[in-house]
Each structure stands twice: as structure tokens, then as C-alpha cells.
Amino acid sequence: MAVTMTAAVSEQTPAKSRALPSALWPWLLLLPAFLSLASVSFYPIVNGIYLSFTNRSLITQDNDFIGIANYVQLLSDPSFWNAWWHTIWFTLISTLLETMIGLAMALILCETFAGRGMIRAAMLVPWAMPTVVTSKMFGWLFDGQHGIINFILVHAGLIDLNVNWYGSPDTALTTIILADVWKTTPFMALLLLTGLQTVPKSLIEAARMDGARAWTIFWKIRLPLLMPTLLIAGLFRALDAFRVFDLVYVLTGGGPADSTETLSTLSYKVLFSTLQFGYGSAVSTAMFITEGLIAIGFCVFLIRQIRRTT
Amino acid sequence: MTDFKKTPAHSKRAGQTIMLDRRQLLLGAAGAAIGTATLGVASGLGIRPARAADRTEISFASASFFGKEGLGALVKAFNESQSRITVKFIELPPPSSSTEVYQGLVQQLARRNGTPDVFSQDVIWIAGFASAGWALPLDEYFPQDKRADYFPGTMAACTYGGKLTALPWFVDSGMFYYRKDLVEKHGGKMPETWADMATMAAEAQKTGDAKFGYLWQGKQAEVLVCDAVEIIASNGGSILSADGKSSVIGDDAAVAAIQFLYDTINKTRISPQNVLSWDEEPSRQPFTSGEAMFMRNWSYVYPIAQDPKASHVVDKVAVAPLPHFAGGKSSACLGGYQLGVNANSKKREAAIEFLTWMSSPETQTRLALNFGLAPSRPAIFQDAKLKAEQPFMASLQNVFTGATPRPITPQYAKVTLALQSSISNALVSGNVKAELQAAATQINKIVG
């Protein structure tokens, strides 16, 4: 009896002493991940926001807290709004075009035909290409003097004179949007293709048995079921398009007459050419806020969509 | 029963031993890795047992220029030429990545710890470095009589607030390329004024001798400011007033000059609309393929124009100072790099000695011959060896004499962005006066 009692006691004590650390254990294991995330992601964001409330400049050595003065200046800065509108326009048009063309491509690639695997792989080539290479390539294609686009259009009788595509403020942003659409549509097509493949075959077969046409099947079955994927892919694409930098930087540098300046190129110029870290951070923070709003818009849409389907 | 109980315990212990072994192994590996890394870092930083302790060690940071030799070889030549100073070369990105070079320099200078002791700088950074107090005033080391050895334009660019804060190293500037054969055909007399140039170019276009009369760079970039500075100065105007506290780019002289550039596209039609998206290289290509009569560009074009593999106009090209307006003087936008001493350097005397050597006639001649970088001392252009080996460079003396600095202000980075935007707007819309006056208002806010 005495033996059993001691045994019971001795069994209890280690259990109790283990109880506290066992609650801490998960946190302890999470700590490295948390620390690394905090140092590379959380700290820079907070520091960036803090910088936007200072007049920090490397070249004048100012570093004082100035409250919201940067934001006041930003709101009345025509070059900021100019870049803001260009970025919104670029994001909207390129995401729309990429989604629609990508959807069409995905629908084709979803069908079975000879050489489908090859074509699926080949389709990704534009997307795998470094953007700087794409930019240079479009620079040559759309060259105002010797570009092949001008050559084809003139010989087809569509235009009388060579168009200076990225040298004229009327066409420069459109040219950049075209380059982006060419490059990123395959990525959208791939995302939508995976979405299409999750649509149950049985549903489509059943609809066909009931005599539904392809168009009806698309509108009533495939598209509604694809909607969540479509919205998520659109969100990814929009957030990515919002940050457009390399195409603009290589092709036009923001010109002519600021007609292709986007928020990324503007903040790069303010941050790294003039080294105004305070004002530049305010531009970046404004960009961050706009992106947040876009993301929230998409998410609201997405949640509604999911509620409706389930 | 006991055996059964014992076995798992035993096996567990065995597992622990293995674990322990593995951990030790990992620890050992990590230790070894850290050791190697430390060694690597140590040797990378140049921490070696004290050697040649009697030599003063200084550092020199510069964008990396290349030619027949690199800057490393030049620094080595200095180290071997005397026994008091050892210079360590800190290599920054090439000058084509100018923004990165600028950032690299600013980061090091802002630490105020004396590294690098000597540095090279683009001509547009001088005022900023001087006003931040990073550049040591060099007046006491280079009195007035020594400064007369350099082109006046480069000396003006090296002076900020009445103090000499940089020493000229090598120069480049905008220049006027022309086709000798076409000029010969259309009158044979080089045009002196912009109006004459436009007339001659239009004629050559009309007769079909040239597809383009005159090529320049209108891309919204730094080069547009260069093109603007020289044409405005050739009409007696400028971007900043003499005291640097306000902008005069809205004045008639500047407006007329930019109007001339606008007219080359829209009125006289001697330039294609494409110049608005061209920087140096795109404007160079039609010229060297024989499609243009005149072009404004930098000195790098000449070797390409003379290379039969890359050019259709070998031996047909020559260079002159840029034209000017009636009553004005030819002017060229000053480029090139200058040398400076870190104000926080603890080894000032050694730094000055190295600086002096780098800017000496001997080193500048070597830069000209081996790097293709033009001297900032006019006297070197008379050097027999330079005339024999680089006849083109030797002929540029009169071009560089008219070199004009871009606005000298510590706020240059902001000023240039404002200029690029408004001049580009003026050239696109044609509202030259309104755009330039808006630019003046904006620049007044920046420099005032």
C-alpha cells in the first residue's frame, strides 16, 4: 500500500512540473518563426510608416518628427495624383484584359486535343521571361522608326504614318499595358485552368443530357463555380499590377511628359534619386494603403460570392 | 515481462545517444562553418597581421571605369610609385548605374567615419556633398594660380558657396557631330547658329541626303536636362539665377531655346518625333547608320562612328562645338567625374597627396590614353603622344572650353526631376512658356 502511494505521488509530481512548460512549448517553438518574420516583415513596415512622419533625408541630414506634414504635401502634389491615376488605370485595364484573355485560353486548354501538354508548357514561356527582357523586346517591337508593329500596320493600310508608340503621351501607357498583358496572361490562364479542372465533370454531363448548349453550360455552371478562383486570381494579379515598375523604368522612365509615371517609379525617384526618405516613405505608405483598399474590395466580393454558392 | 519493459527503455536511450551524436555533429558542423565564415570575412576585410606599418593606409571609392586597364591598376601604380601611402580601392558600380554609385557614396559619407578618404563624384553631386559638410574644402591646397590649369567650366562646377570642394578629374560634354560629306554638299560652311543649322538640315532632308536633319535626346531623363542646359546657355539664359536662390527658366532666353527644340519636331521638322523617347543610344544608332546629318551627343559616339563593323559613316564624321543663337555663345553641358576628400578623413595629408597625384598631368594623360577619358587640363591636349594615339580627343579642346555646369545646388536631385517633367511636358504640348514658368515656380520652392 505504501509502495502504491509513493508510486502514485511520484507519478503526479512529474506531471505537474511538466504542465507549465508544456503550455509554453508551442510558443517557444513558434518564437524563431515569429522573430524572423517580425525582423524581415513587420519591422520594415512599421519603420517605413514611422519614416513617413519624419523629414528624414540622407543628403540634408534632417531627421525630425514632423507629424502629418508629408501627407499634407502629398495630397496637394500633382505628380503624386498623376502617378496614382496612371497606376489605377494600368491595374484596372491590365487585370481586366488578362483575366478575360486568360479565361479564354484556359477554356481552350481545358479541352482534350493532340499536343495539349506541349502547348500548356509553351504557353508559360512569356511569363517565365525576365520582365526587363520583355521590356527591351517590346521596346524594339514598338520602335517608332524600325518597329515591326509600325511596319505591319503601315503595310496593312491601318495607319498612314509610323506611330511613336512609347514616345507619345497618347499611346505610351497603352503600349506598356499591352506588354504587361502579353507577359502575364499565361499566368492567369494557368490559375484559371486549375480552377476549371475542379468543376465536376458530372455536372457538365448532366447539363448536356438535359440539352444545355455550351454557352449555357459556361454561364450557368462553369463560371459560377469558377468565380472564387477567378476572384482570387484577379486579386493576385491586381496587387501585382499595382506595383508595376520594371516595364515603365526600362521603356519610358516615366515619360514622356509624366504620362507613364506610376507610384512605384515615383517612389523610387523620390526615395533613391533624391534620397528624401521621409517624403518617399509617405508615397510608399499611400501606395500600401491603396493596395489595402483594393484587396479589401476584392475580399468583400469574394466572401459574398462564397456565401452565395454555399 | 522485465525484458519486454526493458527493451523500449533501452532502445530509447539508444535513440537519445544517436540524437546526441547528431546534435554534436550539427554543432560541430555549424562551428566549423562559422569558423570558415569568420576567416573568410576577416581575410575579405583585409584584416591581416600588421604589415608595412610605416605606410599610411587610406581608401579611395570610385565608380569603376575600364579601358585598357582598370582603376585598380591605376591605384596600384600609385602605391608602387612611393613608399609612404597605401591606397585601398573601394570599387563602386560602373558609371552607367549612376544612381547606385550615388547611393553607395552617400551611405558611406553619411557615416562620417572617414571612409573613404578620397572619392570620385559625378559633377552634379558636388554641391550636395559640400553642403552636407562631407567634402573637405581644398582652397588652401589649391590656390588660385593652380586652378588656372583646368577648364574654367569644370572649376566653376567644383566650387560651391565660394569654396573649392572638388578637384577636376576627367571631363566629357555635349558636342555637335556632323557629316563632313553632307556639309560639303550643302554649302561647305559649318553652321554657327541654330537657325543656320536648321536651314541646312532641312535642305539636306529635302534633297533626300539625310532622313533626319538633327538628332538630340528628348527622353524624360537626365540627358534631357543636359540638352536643355546647353541650348538655354547658348541663348544667354540659364536655369538658376547667379546666386542660385531662384530660377530664371521662365525667362524669354530659356523659353526661346526650348521653343527651338519644340520646333525641330513640329515646325522645321528636322528631328523625328521619336527624339522624345530617345536617350543617347537610340539617337546614336540612326546617325552611325548614315541616316542623319547632325547630332548632339557625348564623346563616346566617335569611336563607334569610326568602327567599320558598327558604322556606315566611317571617316565621314567630325565634331564641332554646338551651335548658338544669334548673339549667344556656344555652350556644352559638362559631364565627367571629379575628385573629393572626405571632410572626416583622419589622414588628410595622405589623402591630398593621392588626390593631387590622381589629377596630375601624368595621371590624366594615362587616363586619356588607357581609359579614353578626356583630361580636365587644357595643356594635355597639346601632348604629342595624345595627338598621335587619340587624335579625336586631342581635337576636343575647343569643345570643352565652352562646357557649362548644370545648376549648382545641393537640391539638384529634386531640381532635375522637376526640370525633366516640365521640359518634357513643354516639348510634348508646345505650351513652352507656361510649362517653363510652372517649372520656375516649382524650382523656386525647392531652392528658395
Interface residues (C-beta under 8 A of the other chain):
Chain A: L58 I59 T60 Q61 S79 G144 Q145 N164 Y166 G167 S168 P169 A172 T252 G253 G254 G255 P256 A257 D258 S259 K269 F272 S273 T274 L275 Q276
Chain B: T99 Y102 Q103 V106 Q107 A110 G128 S131 A132 G218 K219 Q220 A221 P272 Q273 N274 V275 L276 S277 W278 P286 P410 A413 K414 L417 Q420 S421 S424 N425 L427 V428 S429
